[in-house]
Amino acid sequence: MLVLSRRPNEKIVLPGLNVTVQVLEVKAGRVRIGVEAPPNVKIMRSEVLQALQAALPEYAEASV
Protein backbone atom coordinates (compact mmCIF):
# COMPACT_ATOMS: atom_id res chain seq x y z
CA MET A 1 0.00 0.00 0.00
CA LEU A 2 1.24 3.45 -0.91
CA VAL A 3 0.28 6.13 1.62
CA LEU A 4 0.46 9.77 0.57
CA SER A 5 -0.38 12.99 2.38
CA ARG A 6 -2.32 15.51 0.32
CA ARG A 7 -4.09 18.77 1.02
CA PRO A 8 -7.48 19.72 -0.46
CA ASN A 9 -7.32 20.22 -4.24
CA GLU A 10 -4.04 18.31 -4.55
CA LYS A 11 -4.07 15.35 -6.92
CA ILE A 12 -2.51 11.92 -7.13
CA VAL A 13 -2.01 10.67 -10.69
CA LEU A 14 -1.70 7.01 -11.71
CA PRO A 15 -0.51 7.53 -15.30
CA GLY A 16 -0.33 3.85 -16.22
CA LEU A 17 -4.06 3.50 -15.48
CA ASN A 18 -5.06 7.00 -16.64
CA VAL A 19 -6.56 7.59 -13.16
CA THR A 20 -6.49 10.80 -11.12
CA VAL A 21 -7.47 11.00 -7.44
CA GLN A 22 -8.12 14.42 -5.94
CA VAL A 23 -8.69 15.37 -2.32
CA LEU A 24 -11.86 17.48 -2.36
CA GLU A 25 -12.41 18.20 1.33
CA VAL A 26 -11.01 17.35 4.74
CA LYS A 27 -13.49 18.07 7.50
CA ALA A 28 -14.19 16.65 10.97
CA GLY A 29 -12.05 13.57 10.52
CA ARG A 30 -13.49 12.70 7.08
CA VAL A 31 -11.91 13.02 3.68
CA ARG A 32 -13.89 13.43 0.46
CA ILE A 33 -12.05 12.36 -2.67
CA GLY A 34 -12.85 12.43 -6.34
CA VAL A 35 -11.64 9.79 -8.77
CA GLU A 36 -11.37 10.34 -12.51
CA ALA A 37 -10.89 7.14 -14.50
CA PRO A 38 -11.66 5.81 -17.95
CA PRO A 39 -14.90 3.83 -18.27
CA ASN A 40 -13.05 0.50 -18.48
CA VAL A 41 -11.48 0.99 -15.01
CA LYS A 42 -13.91 -0.26 -12.38
CA ILE A 43 -13.91 1.60 -9.06
CA MET A 44 -15.87 0.41 -6.01
CA ARG A 45 -15.88 0.94 -2.29
CA SER A 46 -14.49 -2.18 -0.62
CA GLU A 47 -17.72 -2.91 1.28
CA VAL A 48 -19.71 -2.85 -1.98
CA LEU A 49 -17.23 -5.25 -3.61
CA GLN A 50 -17.37 -7.57 -0.58
CA ALA A 51 -21.18 -7.66 -0.76
CA LEU A 52 -21.01 -8.46 -4.48
CA GLN A 53 -18.45 -11.19 -3.86
CA ALA A 54 -20.76 -12.77 -1.30
CA ALA A 55 -23.80 -12.58 -3.59
CA LEU A 56 -22.42 -13.10 -7.10
CA PRO A 57 -19.92 -15.78 -8.11
CA GLU A 58 -18.45 -13.66 -10.94
CA TYR A 59 -17.09 -11.18 -8.37
CA ALA A 60 -15.52 -13.87 -6.17
CA GLU A 61 -12.14 -13.59 -7.97
CA ALA A 62 -11.82 -9.81 -7.53
CA SER A 63 -9.45 -8.73 -4.77
CA VAL A 64 -10.29 -6.15 -2.14
Phi, psi and omega per residue, in radians:
M1 nan 2.323 3.049
L2 -1.697 2.221 3.127
V3 -2.002 2.183 -3.132
L4 -2.187 2.558 3.027
S5 -1.741 2.268 3.126
R6 -2.377 2.668 3.031
R7 -1.760 2.852 3.093
P8 -0.898 2.446 3.139
N9 1.310 0.006 3.015
E10 -1.503 2.586 -3.054
K11 -2.021 2.726 2.974
I12 -2.107 2.219 -3.074
V13 -1.986 2.293 3.040
L14 -1.944 1.480 -2.984
P15 -1.084 -0.572 3.139
G16 -1.141 -0.437 3.136
L17 -1.822 -0.113 -3.056
N18 1.038 0.780 -3.121
V19 -2.098 2.393 3.055
T20 -2.188 2.303 3.087
V21 -2.008 2.266 -3.121
Q22 -2.215 2.316 3.036
V23 -1.315 2.103 -3.114
L24 -1.642 -0.683 -3.061
E25 -2.786 2.477 3.010
V26 -2.176 2.060 -3.034
K27 -2.708 2.222 3.044
A28 0.891 0.816 3.073
G29 1.335 0.162 3.116
R30 -2.116 2.573 3.119
V31 -2.130 2.229 3.019
R32 -1.757 2.272 3.113
I33 -2.184 2.696 3.026
G34 -2.037 2.488 3.139
V35 -2.183 2.149 3.029
E36 -1.851 2.193 -3.120
A37 -2.613 2.684 3.071
P38 -1.138 2.759 -3.082
P39 -1.026 -0.459 -3.107
N40 -1.419 -0.110 3.100
V41 -1.691 1.965 -3.123
K42 -1.430 2.358 3.133
I43 -2.263 2.204 3.126
M44 -2.475 2.643 2.953
R45 -1.211 2.545 -3.057
S46 -1.051 -0.642 -3.134
E47 -1.196 -0.538 3.073
V48 -1.212 -0.789 3.104
L49 -1.063 -0.746 3.126
Q50 -1.069 -0.713 3.104
A51 -1.133 -0.716 3.095
L52 -1.133 -0.707 3.117
Q53 -1.076 -0.656 -3.141
A54 -1.245 -0.571 -3.032
A55 -1.669 -0.543 -3.015
L56 -2.193 2.113 -3.092
P57 -1.009 -0.560 -3.091
E58 -1.183 -0.284 3.089
Y59 -1.676 -0.067 -3.064
A60 -1.098 -0.502 -3.109
E61 -1.413 -0.338 -3.095
A62 -1.197 2.443 3.129
S63 -1.629 2.640 3.128
V64 -1.700 nan nan
